[in-house]
């Protein structure tokens, strides 16, 4: 799922990127400055990065750890890395609580710093 998200991000496909989030209104995204609930609010936080002509650095993830919390629920911890050319522009931890429904993993809580 993280590889899918990185490919969608790098392709500038916001809807595809957001498809990894559960569409429930309780889905949350925590940043250093805000807590957003629901896909519309999460989309609003990302929209400027996906606007035509916007600069969006390439995304990949490193050092993935997965802890099973229960049947069909995991906490995935990794570092997101944004790169422009050969320079890292941003790097930080991300913790993703995900659940599996209908055979697909979806994010229900994203805490990225």
C-alpha positions in Angstrom: 0.0 0.0 0.0 2.8 2.4 0.8 4.4 1.7 -2.6 1.0 2.5 -4.2 0.7 5.8 -2.3 4.3 6.8 -3.4 3.5 6.0 -7.0 0.3 8.0 -6.9 2.0 10.9 -5.2 4.9 11.0 -7.7 2.4 10.8 -10.6 0.5 13.8 -9.2 -2.7 11.7 -8.9 -4.3 13.1 -5.7 -7.5 11.0 -6.0 -5.4 7.8 -6.4 -3.2 8.8 -3.5 -6.2 9.5 -1.3 -7.8 6.1 -2.2 -5.5 4.5 0.4 -7.4 6.4 3.1 -10.7 5.0 4.5 -13.5 7.2 3.3 -15.2 7.3 6.8 -15.6 10.7 8.4 -13.7 9.4 11.4 -10.5 8.9 9.4 -7.9 11.3 10.8 -4.7 12.9 9.7 -2.4 14.5 12.4 0.3 17.0 11.3 2.5 19.2 13.5 -0.1 22.0 13.1 -3.5 20.4 12.6 -5.8 17.4 13.1 -8.0 16.8 10.0 -11.0 14.4 10.0 -12.5 12.9 6.9 -11.3 12.7 3.3 -12.5 16.3 2.4 -10.3 17.8 5.1 -7.3 15.6 4.2 -7.7 16.5 0.6 -7.8 20.2 1.4 -4.5 19.8 3.3 -2.8 18.2 0.2 -4.6 20.1 -2.6 -2.0 22.9 -3.0 0.8 20.3 -3.6 -1.2 18.7 -6.4 -2.3 22.0 -8.1 -1.3 22.5 -11.7 2.3 23.8 -11.8 2.9 23.1 -8.1 6.3 21.8 -7.1 5.9 18.4 -5.5 9.0 16.5 -4.5 9.3 12.7 -5.1 8.1 10.5 -2.2 9.3 7.2 -0.9 9.3 5.4 2.4 12.1 3.9 4.5 12.5 1.6 7.5 9.0 0.2 7.6 7.9 -1.6 10.8 4.5 -3.2 11.0 2.9 -4.1 14.4 -0.3 -6.3 14.3 -2.8 -4.7 16.7 -5.6 -7.2 16.0 -7.4 -9.1 13.3 -7.2 -6.9 10.2 -5.7 -4.0 12.1 -2.0 -2.9 12.0 0.1 0.0 12.9 2.8 0.8 10.2 5.7 3.0 11.2 8.1 4.3 8.6 9.9 7.4 7.5 8.6 9.4 4.6 11.3 11.0 2.4 10.7 13.8 -0.1 13.4 14.3 -2.6 14.1 16.9 -5.2 16.9 16.0 -7.6 19.5 14.5 -5.4 18.5 16.5 -2.3 16.2 15.4 0.5 13.8 18.3 1.1 11.9 16.7 4.0 12.0 13.5 6.1 10.0 12.5 9.1 8.2 9.7 10.9 4.8 8.5 9.9 2.6 6.2 11.9 -0.4 4.7 10.0 -3.1 2.7 11.7 -4.7 0.6 8.9 -7.5 -1.8 8.7 -8.3 -4.4 6.1 -11.8 -4.4 4.6 -12.8 -6.4 1.6 -9.2 -7.6 1.1 -7.8 -4.0 0.9 -5.7 -2.1 3.5 -6.8 1.4 4.2 -5.5 4.1 6.5 -7.8 5.1 9.4 -5.3 7.2 11.3 -2.2 9.0 9.9 0.2 10.8 12.1 3.0 12.3 10.1 5.6 14.8 11.5 
